[in-house]
Amino acid sequence: MIEAALRVRGGRIAAIRPRAPRAGRIRHVRGAYIAPGFIDLHVWGEPALVAREAVRQGTTAFLTAVGPMAPTAWYHALARVPDEGALAGAQCLGAHAEGPFLNPARGGALPKRWMRAPSSRELRLLMRDRHVRVMTLAPELRGALAAIRWLAARGVVVSLGHSEADARTARAAIEAGASAVTHLFNGMPRWDHHRLSLLDVALTDARLTAMVIADGIHVSGEALHVALCAKGSERLALVTDSIRLEPGAARLRAGAYYVKHETLAGSALTMIGAVRNAVRLGGASLEAAVRMATEVPARLLGIERTRGVLAPGRRADLVVFTERLQLLATMVEGQVVHES
């Protein structure tokens, strides 16, 4: 962290200097921090609504989640994902397809009836509109390793999740091209040192970036601290997995949603809240917590040349917050879109 002045021009960071020039329009934020805008890799809800809501909590870019559905409905849902730049507010970068290639034994709150093994036909249809940036799948399913190789070769980030995979299968998935894990600790076997599983590999293999819901419910503060010690902030990405539901569809308790039979569903977490929790519950430094919400997700998506870092030439997607991690302002491509 340094004391500096950041110059914005044409929607980009033009320069970072020790002090502001005397001429031009100057916006003082003394006593506050400026960071890259947060990138949420896992958020549910109608994208235009998410785009408007998310900037109020520091998110400037996100992936909209699409869950398991009947094949035709699934393709139509992916086709409706907006193109980047089409929304006002936070920018939708594409889809995070959380399924349908998941193991129903670890289906959680997602509709298990539509979970199935991958097929070449569905994969070809999936890539027609090019909206899928991340796909979560269970590597133990029939044909999953071939699907991972196929997806990775076409630039899709393959994330392992909703899975019963043992450690050997998880490592085979990494060799095939998987590079991430979806909501670490959730949707996978619990830790058992006698039966090594996806969780063990997720915590110990540096080739995997693990997404983590740092709300204190999906992942406790102690578990978040363990993940930080095991992975380091370079291989953990903060996500919200936040959901927007019709009244009565789920019960909100302590910041997390539950559906029937007390099944834990998505969260009410925000990205500024995730950064705050990473510091207060997980013991991360402020720099590390911000990195997990910005640089790490940008690198996973391969967009670190334009987003996720404060450097000349990058997009002026910025957040301003206080020392107590209270959001003051959000800027998207050089324009202030939210101010508290």
C-alpha positions as a Markdown table, in Angstrom:
| # | Residue | x | y | z |
|---|---|---|---|---|
| 1 | Met | 0.0 | 0.0 | 0.0 |
| 2 | Ile | 1.3 | 3.4 | -1.0 |
| 3 | Glu | 0.2 | 7.0 | -0.7 |
| 4 | Ala | -0.4 | 8.2 | -4.3 |
| 5 | Ala | -2.6 | 9.9 | -6.8 |
| 6 | Leu | -4.3 | 7.9 | -9.5 |
| 7 | Arg | -5.1 | 9.6 | -12.8 |
| 8 | Val | -8.0 | 8.3 | -14.9 |
| 9 | Arg | -8.5 | 9.2 | -18.6 |
| 10 | Gly | -10.7 | 7.5 | -21.2 |
| 11 | Gly | -12.0 | 4.9 | -18.9 |
| 12 | Arg | -8.4 | 3.7 | -18.1 |
| 13 | Ile | -5.8 | 4.3 | -15.4 |
| 14 | Ala | -3.5 | 6.7 | -17.1 |
| 15 | Ala | -0.9 | 7.1 | -14.4 |
| 16 | Ile | -0.1 | 6.5 | -10.8 |
| 17 | Arg | 2.0 | 9.4 | -9.2 |
| 18 | Pro | 3.3 | 10.4 | -5.8 |
| 19 | Arg | 0.9 | 13.3 | -5.7 |
| 20 | Ala | -2.0 | 14.9 | -7.7 |
| 21 | Pro | -1.3 | 17.5 | -10.3 |
| 22 | Arg | -2.5 | 21.1 | -9.6 |
| 23 | Ala | -4.6 | 21.3 | -12.7 |
| 24 | Gly | -7.6 | 19.2 | -13.7 |
| 25 | Arg | -10.5 | 17.8 | -11.8 |
| 26 | Ile | -9.3 | 16.3 | -8.5 |
| 27 | Arg | -11.3 | 14.0 | -6.2 |
| 28 | His | -9.7 | 13.8 | -2.8 |
| 29 | Val | -10.1 | 10.5 | -0.8 |
| 30 | Arg | -7.6 | 11.2 | 2.0 |
| 31 | Gly | -7.6 | 8.6 | 4.7 |
| 32 | Ala | -9.3 | 6.0 | 2.4 |
| 33 | Tyr | -8.0 | 3.2 | 0.2 |
| 34 | Ile | -8.4 | 2.9 | -3.6 |
| 35 | Ala | -8.4 | -0.7 | -5.0 |
| 36 | Pro | -9.3 | -2.5 | -8.2 |
| 37 | Gly | -13.0 | -3.2 | -8.5 |
| 38 | Phe | -14.1 | -6.6 | -7.1 |
| 39 | Ile | -14.7 | -9.5 | -9.5 |
| 40 | Asp | -17.3 | -12.0 | -8.3 |
| 41 | Leu | -17.0 | -15.4 | -10.0 |
| 42 | His | -20.2 | -16.8 | -8.7 |
| 43 | Val | -23.5 | -14.9 | -8.3 |
| 44 | Trp | -27.1 | -15.8 | -8.9 |
| 45 | Gly | -29.9 | -13.6 | -10.2 |
| 46 | Glu | -31.1 | -11.7 | -13.2 |
| 47 | Pro | -27.9 | -10.1 | -14.5 |
| 48 | Ala | -29.4 | -6.6 | -14.9 |
| 49 | Leu | -30.5 | -6.6 | -11.3 |
| 50 | Val | -27.2 | -8.0 | -10.1 |
| 51 | Ala | -25.4 | -5.3 | -12.1 |
| 52 | Arg | -27.3 | -2.5 | -10.4 |
| 53 | Glu | -27.0 | -4.1 | -6.9 |
| 54 | Ala | -23.4 | -5.3 | -7.0 |
| 55 | Val | -21.8 | -1.8 | -7.6 |
| 56 | Arg | -23.2 | -0.7 | -4.2 |
| 57 | Gln | -21.0 | -3.3 | -2.6 |
| 58 | Gly | -17.8 | -2.7 | -4.7 |
| 59 | Thr | -18.3 | -5.3 | -7.4 |
| 60 | Thr | -17.5 | -4.1 | -10.9 |
| 61 | Ala | -17.6 | -7.4 | -12.8 |
| 62 | Phe | -19.2 | -10.7 | -12.2 |
| 63 | Leu | -20.1 | -14.1 | -13.7 |
| 64 | Thr | -23.8 | -15.0 | -13.6 |
| 65 | Ala | -24.5 | -18.5 | -12.4 |
| 66 | Val | -26.6 | -20.9 | -14.4 |
| 67 | Gly | -27.6 | -24.2 | -12.7 |
| 68 | Pro | -28.7 | -27.6 | -13.8 |
| 69 | Met | -31.8 | -27.6 | -16.0 |
| 70 | Ala | -33.4 | -29.6 | -18.7 |
| 71 | Pro | -31.1 | -29.5 | -21.8 |
| 72 | Thr | -33.3 | -27.1 | -23.9 |
| 73 | Ala | -33.9 | -24.8 | -21.0 |
| 74 | Trp | -30.2 | -24.8 | -20.1 |
| 75 | Tyr | -29.1 | -23.7 | -23.6 |
| 76 | His | -31.7 | -21.0 | -23.7 |
| 77 | Ala | -30.6 | -19.7 | -20.3 |
| 78 | Leu | -27.0 | -19.5 | -21.5 |
| 79 | Ala | -28.0 | -17.8 | -24.7 |
| 80 | Arg | -29.7 | -15.1 | -22.6 |
| 81 | Val | -26.5 | -14.2 | -20.7 |
| 82 | Pro | -25.8 | -10.6 | -21.7 |
| 83 | Asp | -22.7 | -9.6 | -23.6 |
| 84 | Glu | -20.0 | -7.7 | -21.8 |
| 85 | Gly | -20.8 | -4.0 | -21.8 |
| 86 | Ala | -24.5 | -4.5 | -22.3 |
| 87 | Leu | -25.5 | -3.6 | -18.7 |
| 88 | Ala | -25.5 | -0.5 | -16.6 |
| 89 | Gly | -23.4 | -0.9 | -13.4 |
| 90 | Ala | -21.2 | -3.9 | -12.8 |
| 91 | Gln | -20.3 | -5.7 | -16.0 |
| 92 | Cys | -21.4 | -9.3 | -16.7 |
| 93 | Leu | -18.3 | -11.1 | -18.0 |
| 94 | Gly | -20.2 | -14.3 | -18.9 |
| 95 | Ala | -21.6 | -17.4 | -17.2 |
| 96 | His | -20.5 | -19.7 | -14.5 |
| 97 | Ala | -22.2 | -22.9 | -15.4 |
| 98 | Glu | -22.6 | -24.7 | -12.1 |
| 99 | Gly | -23.8 | -27.9 | -13.7 |
| 100 | Pro | -25.4 | -29.8 | -15.1 |
| 101 | Phe | -22.4 | -32.2 | -15.0 |
| 102 | Leu | -22.5 | -32.7 | -11.2 |
| 103 | Asn | -22.8 | -35.6 | -8.8 |
| 104 | Pro | -26.3 | -35.6 | -7.3 |
| 105 | Ala | -24.9 | -37.2 | -4.1 |
| 106 | Arg | -23.3 | -33.8 | -3.5 |
| 107 | Gly | -26.0 | -31.8 | -5.2 |
| 108 | Gly | -26.8 | -29.6 | -2.2 |
| 109 | Ala | -29.7 | -27.2 | -3.0 |
| 110 | Leu | -29.3 | -27.5 | -6.7 |
| 111 | Pro | -31.9 | -29.5 | -8.7 |
| 112 | Lys | -30.6 | -33.1 | -8.6 |
| 113 | Arg | -33.1 | -34.3 | -11.2 |
| 114 | Trp | -31.2 | -32.4 | -14.0 |
| 115 | Met | -27.7 | -33.5 | -13.0 |
| 116 | Arg | -26.1 | -35.8 | -15.5 |
| 117 | Ala | -22.9 | -37.0 | -17.1 |
| 118 | Pro | -21.4 | -34.9 | -19.8 |
| 119 | Ser | -21.9 | -35.7 | -23.4 |
| 120 | Ser | -20.1 | -34.5 | -26.5 |
| 121 | Arg | -23.4 | -33.3 | -28.0 |
| 122 | Glu | -24.2 | -31.1 | -25.0 |
| 123 | Leu | -20.6 | -29.8 | -24.9 |
| 124 | Arg | -20.8 | -28.7 | -28.6 |
| 125 | Leu | -24.1 | -27.0 | -28.1 |
| 126 | Leu | -22.7 | -25.3 | -24.9 |
| 127 | Met | -19.9 | -23.6 | -26.9 |
| 128 | Arg | -22.2 | -22.1 | -29.6 |
| 129 | Asp | -22.7 | -18.8 | -28.0 |
| 130 | Arg | -19.4 | -18.6 | -26.1 |
| 131 | His | -20.9 | -17.2 | -22.9 |
| 132 | Val | -19.5 | -19.8 | -20.5 |
| 133 | Arg | -16.3 | -18.7 | -18.8 |
| 134 | Val | -16.3 | -21.2 | -15.9 |
| 135 | Met | -17.9 | -24.6 | -15.7 |
| 136 | Thr | -18.2 | -26.6 | -12.5 |
| 137 | Leu | -18.3 | -30.3 | -12.9 |
| 138 | Ala | -17.7 | -33.5 | -10.9 |
| 139 | Pro | -14.6 | -35.3 | -12.3 |
| 140 | Glu | -15.7 | -38.8 | -11.2 |
| 141 | Leu | -18.6 | -38.8 | -13.7 |
| 142 | Arg | -18.4 | -41.0 | -16.8 |
| 143 | Gly | -16.8 | -39.0 | -19.5 |
| 144 | Ala | -15.8 | -36.1 | -17.2 |
| 145 | Leu | -12.0 | -36.2 | -17.9 |
| 146 | Ala | -12.6 | -36.1 | -21.6 |
| 147 | Ala | -15.0 | -33.2 | -21.1 |
| 148 | Ile | -12.4 | -31.3 | -19.0 |
| 149 | Arg | -9.8 | -31.7 | -21.7 |
| 150 | Trp | -12.3 | -30.5 | -24.4 |
| 151 | Leu | -13.4 | -27.5 | -22.3 |
| 152 | Ala | -9.9 | -26.4 | -21.3 |
| 153 | Ala | -8.7 | -26.6 | -24.9 |
| 154 | Arg | -11.4 | -24.0 | -25.7 |
| 155 | Gly | -10.5 | -21.6 | -23.0 |
| 156 | Val | -13.2 | -22.5 | -20.4 |
| 157 | Val | -12.0 | -22.5 | -16.8 |
| 158 | Val | -13.0 | -25.9 | -15.4 |
| 159 | Ser | -13.7 | -25.9 | -11.7 |
| 160 | Leu | -14.2 | -29.1 | -9.7 |
| 161 | Gly | -17.2 | -29.2 | -7.4 |
| 162 | His | -20.4 | -30.9 | -6.2 |
| 163 | Ser | -18.2 | -34.0 | -6.3 |
| 164 | Glu | -17.5 | -37.2 | -4.4 |
| 165 | Ala | -14.1 | -37.5 | -6.1 |
| 166 | Asp | -11.2 | -39.1 | -4.3 |
| 167 | Ala | -7.7 | -37.5 | -4.4 |
| 168 | Arg | -6.6 | -39.7 | -7.3 |
| 169 | Thr | -9.5 | -38.6 | -9.5 |
| 170 | Ala | -9.0 | -35.0 | -8.5 |
| 171 | Arg | -5.4 | -35.1 | -9.6 |
| 172 | Ala | -6.3 | -36.8 | -12.9 |
| 173 | Ala | -8.8 | -33.9 | -13.4 |
| 174 | Ile | -6.0 | -31.4 | -12.9 |
| 175 | Glu | -3.8 | -33.2 | -15.4 |
| 176 | Ala | -6.7 | -33.0 | -17.9 |
| 177 | Gly | -6.9 | -29.2 | -17.5 |
| 178 | Ala | -9.0 | -28.4 | -14.4 |
| 179 | Ser | -7.7 | -25.2 | -12.7 |
| 180 | Ala | -10.2 | -24.3 | -10.0 |
| 181 | Val | -12.4 | -25.6 | -7.2 |
| 182 | Thr | -15.9 | -24.3 | -6.6 |
| 183 | His | -16.9 | -23.2 | -3.1 |
| 184 | Leu | -14.1 | -24.8 | -1.1 |
| 185 | Phe | -15.4 | -27.1 | 1.8 |
| 186 | Asn | -18.9 | -27.1 | 0.3 |
| 187 | Gly | -20.3 | -29.8 | -2.0 |
| 188 | Met | -17.4 | -32.2 | -1.4 |
| 189 | Pro | -16.4 | -34.8 | 1.2 |
| 190 | Arg | -15.3 | -33.5 | 4.6 |
| 191 | Trp | -11.7 | -33.9 | 5.6 |
| 192 | Asp | -10.7 | -37.4 | 6.6 |
| 193 | His | -7.0 | -38.2 | 6.6 |
| 194 | His | -7.8 | -41.8 | 6.1 |
| 195 | Arg | -9.7 | -41.2 | 2.8 |
| 196 | Leu | -8.1 | -38.4 | 0.8 |
| 197 | Ser | -10.6 | -36.5 | -1.4 |
| 198 | Leu | -11.0 | -33.5 | -3.6 |
| 199 | Leu | -10.8 | -31.3 | -0.5 |
| 200 | Asp | -7.3 | -32.5 | 0.3 |
| 201 | Val | -6.1 | -31.9 | -3.2 |
| 202 | Ala | -7.8 | -28.5 | -3.3 |
| 203 | Leu | -5.9 | -27.4 | -0.2 |
| 204 | Thr | -2.5 | -28.7 | -1.2 |
| 205 | Asp | -2.2 | -28.6 | -5.0 |
| 206 | Ala | -0.9 | -25.2 | -6.2 |
| 207 | Arg | -2.3 | -25.8 | -9.7 |
| 208 | Leu | -5.8 | -25.2 | -8.3 |
| 209 | Thr | -7.4 | -21.9 | -7.4 |
| 210 | Ala | -10.0 | -22.4 | -4.8 |
| 211 | Met | -13.2 | -20.2 | -4.7 |
| 212 | Val | -14.4 | -19.6 | -1.1 |
| 213 | Ile | -17.6 | -18.2 | 0.3 |
| 214 | Ala | -16.2 | -16.2 | 3.2 |
| 215 | Asp | -19.5 | -15.6 | 5.1 |
| 216 | Gly | -18.7 | -17.4 | 8.3 |
| 217 | Ile | -21.5 | -19.9 | 7.6 |
| 218 | His | -20.5 | -21.8 | 4.4 |
| 219 | Val | -16.9 | -21.6 | 5.7 |
| 220 | Ser | -16.1 | -20.8 | 9.3 |
| 221 | Gly | -13.4 | -18.3 | 10.2 |
| 222 | Glu | -11.2 | -21.1 | 11.4 |
| 223 | Ala | -11.6 | -23.1 | 8.1 |
| 224 | Leu | -10.9 | -19.9 | 6.1 |
| 225 | His | -7.7 | -19.4 | 8.1 |
| 226 | Val | -6.7 | -23.0 | 7.3 |
| 227 | Ala | -7.3 | -22.4 | 3.6 |
| 228 | Leu | -5.2 | -19.2 | 3.7 |
| 229 | Cys | -2.4 | -21.1 | 5.4 |
| 230 | Ala | -2.5 | -23.9 | 3.0 |
| 231 | Lys | -3.1 | -22.0 | -0.3 |
| 232 | Gly | -1.9 | -18.5 | 0.3 |
| 233 | Ser | -3.8 | -15.5 | -1.0 |
| 234 | Glu | -2.5 | -16.1 | -4.5 |
| 235 | Arg | -4.6 | -19.2 | -4.9 |
| 236 | Leu | -7.9 | -18.3 | -3.1 |
| 237 | Ala | -10.6 | -16.3 | -4.8 |
| 238 | Leu | -13.4 | -14.7 | -2.7 |
| 239 | Val | -16.9 | -15.3 | -4.1 |
| 240 | Thr | -20.4 | -14.6 | -2.8 |
| 241 | Asp | -22.5 | -17.4 | -4.3 |
| 242 | Ser | -25.2 | -14.9 | -3.4 |
| 243 | Ile | -28.8 | -15.6 | -4.5 |
| 244 | Arg | -32.0 | -13.6 | -5.1 |
| 245 | Leu | -35.2 | -15.6 | -4.5 |
| 246 | Glu | -38.9 | -15.1 | -4.4 |
| 247 | Pro | -40.3 | -14.5 | -0.9 |
| 248 | Gly | -40.8 | -17.9 | 0.8 |
| 249 | Ala | -38.5 | -19.8 | -1.5 |
| 250 | Ala | -35.8 | -20.1 | 1.1 |
| 251 | Arg | -35.1 | -19.1 | 4.7 |
| 252 | Leu | -32.4 | -16.5 | 5.5 |
| 253 | Arg | -30.5 | -17.1 | 8.8 |
| 254 | Ala | -27.3 | -15.4 | 9.9 |
| 255 | Gly | -26.5 | -14.4 | 6.3 |
| 256 | Ala | -27.1 | -17.7 | 4.6 |
| 257 | Tyr | -30.1 | -19.2 | 2.9 |
| 258 | Tyr | -31.6 | -22.6 | 3.7 |
| 259 | Val | -34.1 | -24.6 | 1.7 |
| 260 | Lys | -36.2 | -27.7 | 2.8 |
| 261 | His | -34.6 | -30.2 | 5.2 |
| 262 | Glu | -32.2 | -27.4 | 6.4 |
| 263 | Thr | -30.1 | -27.7 | 3.2 |
| 264 | Leu | -27.6 | -24.9 | 3.0 |
| 265 | Ala | -28.1 | -23.0 | -0.2 |
| 266 | Gly | -26.5 | -19.7 | -1.4 |
| 267 | Ser | -25.5 | -16.7 | 0.7 |
| 268 | Ala | -26.5 | -13.1 | 1.3 |
| 269 | Leu | -22.8 | -12.1 | 1.2 |
| 270 | Thr | -21.4 | -9.1 | -0.7 |
| 271 | Met | -17.9 | -8.8 | -2.0 |
| 272 | Ile | -17.0 | -6.0 | 0.4 |
| 273 | Gly | -18.4 | -8.2 | 3.1 |
| 274 | Ala | -16.2 | -11.1 | 1.9 |
| 275 | Val | -13.1 | -8.9 | 2.0 |
| 276 | Arg | -14.1 | -7.7 | 5.5 |
| 277 | Asn | -14.5 | -11.3 | 6.7 |
| 278 | Ala | -11.3 | -12.5 | 5.2 |
| 279 | Val | -9.5 | -9.9 | 7.4 |
| 280 | Arg | -11.6 | -10.2 | 10.6 |
| 281 | Leu | -12.4 | -14.0 | 10.5 |
| 282 | Gly | -9.7 | -15.5 | 8.4 |
| 283 | Gly | -6.7 | -13.4 | 9.6 |
| 284 | Ala | -5.8 | -12.1 | 6.2 |
| 285 | Ser | -4.0 | -8.9 | 5.7 |
| 286 | Leu | -6.0 | -6.1 | 3.9 |
| 287 | Glu | -3.7 | -6.5 | 0.9 |
| 288 | Ala | -4.2 | -10.2 | 0.8 |
| 289 | Ala | -8.0 | -9.9 | 1.2 |
| 290 | Val | -8.2 | -7.4 | -1.7 |
| 291 | Arg | -6.0 | -9.5 | -3.8 |
| 292 | Met | -8.4 | -12.5 | -3.4 |
| 293 | Ala | -11.3 | -10.3 | -4.6 |
| 294 | Thr | -9.5 | -8.7 | -7.5 |
| 295 | Glu | -6.2 | -10.0 | -8.9 |
| 296 | Val | -6.8 | -13.7 | -8.2 |
| 297 | Pro | -10.2 | -14.0 | -10.0 |
| 298 | Ala | -8.9 | -11.8 | -12.9 |
| 299 | Arg | -5.9 | -14.2 | -13.3 |
| 300 | Leu | -8.2 | -17.2 | -13.2 |
| 301 | Leu | -10.3 | -15.8 | -16.1 |
| 302 | Gly | -7.2 | -14.7 | -18.0 |
| 303 | Ile | -8.2 | -11.0 | -17.9 |
| 304 | Glu | -5.4 | -9.7 | -15.7 |
| 305 | Arg | -4.1 | -7.5 | -18.5 |
| 306 | Thr | -7.2 | -5.4 | -18.2 |
| 307 | Arg | -8.7 | -5.9 | -14.7 |
| 308 | Gly | -7.8 | -6.7 | -11.2 |
| 309 | Val | -4.7 | -4.7 | -10.7 |
| 310 | Leu | -3.9 | -1.0 | -10.2 |
| 311 | Ala | -1.6 | -0.2 | -13.1 |
| 312 | Pro | -1.5 | 2.2 | -16.0 |
| 313 | Gly | -3.4 | 0.9 | -19.0 |
| 314 | Arg | -5.9 | -1.2 | -16.9 |
| 315 | Arg | -9.6 | -0.4 | -16.8 |
| 316 | Ala | -10.5 | 2.3 | -14.3 |
| 317 | Asp | -12.8 | -0.1 | -12.4 |
| 318 | Leu | -12.2 | 1.1 | -8.9 |
| 319 | Val | -13.5 | 0.9 | -5.3 |
| 320 | Val | -12.8 | 3.4 | -2.5 |
| 321 | Phe | -13.3 | 2.3 | 1.1 |
| 322 | Thr | -12.3 | 3.3 | 4.6 |
| 323 | Glu | -9.9 | 1.7 | 7.0 |
| 324 | Arg | -12.9 | 0.0 | 8.6 |
| 325 | Leu | -13.8 | -1.4 | 5.2 |
| 326 | Gln | -16.9 | 0.7 | 4.7 |
| 327 | Leu | -17.5 | 1.3 | 1.0 |
| 328 | Leu | -17.4 | 5.0 | -0.1 |
| 329 | Ala | -17.5 | 4.8 | -3.9 |
| 330 | Thr | -17.5 | 2.5 | -6.9 |
| 331 | Met | -16.2 | 3.4 | -10.4 |
| 332 | Val | -16.7 | 1.5 | -13.6 |
| 333 | Glu | -14.6 | 2.4 | -16.6 |
| 334 | Gly | -13.8 | 5.8 | -15.1 |
| 335 | Gln | -17.4 | 6.7 | -14.2 |
| 336 | Val | -18.6 | 6.9 | -10.6 |
| 337 | Val | -21.6 | 4.5 | -10.5 |
| 338 | His | -22.1 | 4.5 | -6.7 |
| 339 | Glu | -21.3 | 6.8 | -3.9 |
| 340 | Ser | -22.2 | 6.5 | -0.3 |
